[in-house]
């Protein structure tokens, strides 16, 4: 039991998955599932730690969701091939998935 009184195995799951393949080419879907309604942030981050694109920034309901990323930054510029990270912040936790984008 942790300090919240919740058994580790009873903790609700927060999930994030990448559909469309890795390496990423063209549009890729980032699917995630929330166990409760709350504020969600989903960012694409480059290897230097800079947020290059925000896909989700606001309140969302519990359940499955999807966000699409087309390999472009927040100004619509095509990003170069390389490693990027999808970071989901929700439910007081963060999940990060590595993506290899190839042009």
PECOR-V421016 format. One record per pair of residues at least 24 apart in sequence whose C-alpha atoms are under 10 Angstrom apart, sorted by the first residue. I is the first residue (numbers start at 0). GAP is how many residues later the second one is. D is the distance in Angstrom with one decimal. If there is no record, write none. Layout:
# PECOR-V421016
((I;GAP;D) (I;GAP;D))
This chain:
# PECOR-V421016
((11;24;9.1) (11;79;9.5) (12;78;9.7) (13;49;10.0) (13;74;9.4) (13;75;9.8) (13;76;8.0) (13;77;7.8) (13;79;8.3) (13;80;8.9) (13;81;8.2) (14;49;9.2) (14;73;9.0) (14;75;10.0) (14;79;9.9) (14;80;7.7) (15;26;10.0) (15;48;9.9) (15;49;9.6) (15;50;9.4) (15;70;8.9) (15;71;8.9) (15;72;7.4) (15;78;9.9) (15;79;7.0) (15;80;8.0) (15;81;7.6) (16;49;9.4) (16;69;9.5) (16;78;9.8) (16;79;9.6) (16;80;7.6) (17;48;9.6) (17;49;9.8) (17;50;9.8) (17;68;8.9) (17;79;7.8) (17;80;9.2) (17;81;8.3) (18;47;9.7) (18;49;9.5) (20;78;9.1) (20;79;9.4) (20;80;9.9) (21;76;8.9) (21;77;6.2) (21;78;6.0) (21;79;7.5) (21;80;9.1) (22;58;9.7) (22;59;9.4) (22;60;9.2) (22;75;9.8) (22;76;6.5) (22;77;4.6) (22;78;5.3) (22;79;6.2) (22;80;9.5) (23;45;9.4) (23;46;9.1) (23;47;8.1) (23;57;9.2) (23;58;9.7) (23;59;9.7) (23;60;9.7) (23;75;6.7) (23;76;5.9) (23;77;4.5) (23;78;6.2) (23;79;8.5) (24;44;9.9) (24;45;8.2) (24;46;7.7) (24;56;9.5) (24;75;8.9) (24;76;6.2) (24;77;6.0) (24;78;6.6) (25;43;8.1) (25;44;5.5) (25;45;6.4) (25;46;9.4) (25;75;8.8) (25;76;9.0) (25;77;8.3) (26;41;6.4) (26;42;5.5) (26;43;4.2) (26;44;6.9) (26;45;9.7) (27;38;10.0) (27;39;8.4) (27;40;5.6) (27;41;5.4) (27;42;6.5) (27;43;8.2) (28;36;10.0) (28;37;6.4) (28;38;5.7) (28;39;4.5) (28;40;6.5) (28;41;8.9) (29;25;9.5) (29;35;8.4) (29;36;5.6) (29;37;5.2) (29;38;6.1) (29;39;7.6) (29;56;8.2) (29;58;9.8) (29;67;9.6) (30;33;7.3) (30;34;5.8) (30;35;4.3) (30;36;6.5) (30;37;8.6) (31;31;8.4) (31;32;5.9) (31;33;5.4) (31;34;6.2) (31;35;8.4) (31;56;8.4) (32;28;9.6) (32;29;7.3) (32;30;5.3) (32;31;4.2) (32;32;5.9) (32;33;8.5) (32;57;9.9) (33;26;8.4) (33;27;7.4) (33;28;4.8) (33;29;5.1) (33;30;6.4) (33;31;8.0) (33;56;7.8) (33;57;7.8) (34;26;8.6) (34;27;5.2) (34;28;6.3) (34;29;8.9) (34;55;9.7) (34;56;8.1) (35;24;8.6) (35;25;6.5) (35;26;4.3) (35;27;7.4) (35;54;9.3) (35;55;7.5) (36;24;4.1) (36;25;4.7) (36;26;8.4) (36;53;9.3) (36;54;8.4) (37;24;7.8) (37;52;7.1) (37;53;6.8) (37;54;9.5) (38;50;8.2) (38;51;6.2) (38;52;7.6) (38;53;9.3) (39;48;7.2) (39;49;5.8) (39;50;4.9) (39;51;7.9) (39;52;9.6) (39;54;10.0) (40;46;7.8) (40;47;5.7) (40;48;5.1) (40;49;6.7) (40;53;9.3) (41;25;8.5) (41;44;6.9) (41;45;5.6) (41;46;4.5) (41;47;6.4) (41;48;8.7) (41;52;9.6) (41;53;9.5) (41;54;9.6) (42;26;10.0) (42;42;8.0) (42;43;5.7) (42;44;5.3) (42;45;6.7) (42;46;8.6) (42;53;9.6) (43;25;8.5) (43;27;9.4) (43;28;9.7) (43;29;8.5) (43;30;9.7) (43;40;6.7) (43;41;5.6) (43;42;4.7) (43;43;6.5) (43;44;9.1) (43;52;9.7) (43;53;9.7) (43;54;9.8) (43;55;9.5) (44;28;9.8) (44;38;9.0) (44;39;5.7) (44;40;5.0) (44;41;6.4) (44;42;7.3) (44;51;9.7) (44;53;9.6) (44;54;10.0) (45;33;9.7) (45;36;8.4) (45;37;6.8) (45;38;4.8) (45;39;6.4) (45;40;9.1) (45;52;10.0) (45;53;9.9) (46;35;8.4) (46;36;6.4) (46;37;6.1) (46;38;7.6) (46;51;9.9) (47;36;9.4) (48;35;9.2) (48;36;8.9) (49;34;10.0) (50;33;9.8) (50;34;9.3) (50;35;9.6) (50;36;9.5) (51;27;8.8) (51;32;9.3) (51;33;10.0) (52;33;9.6) (53;32;9.6) (53;33;9.7) (54;31;9.5) (54;33;9.8) (55;32;8.9) (55;33;9.8) (56;32;9.6) (58;31;9.6) (59;30;9.6) (70;30;7.6) (70;31;9.5) (70;32;9.2) (77;25;9.6) (78;24;8.9))
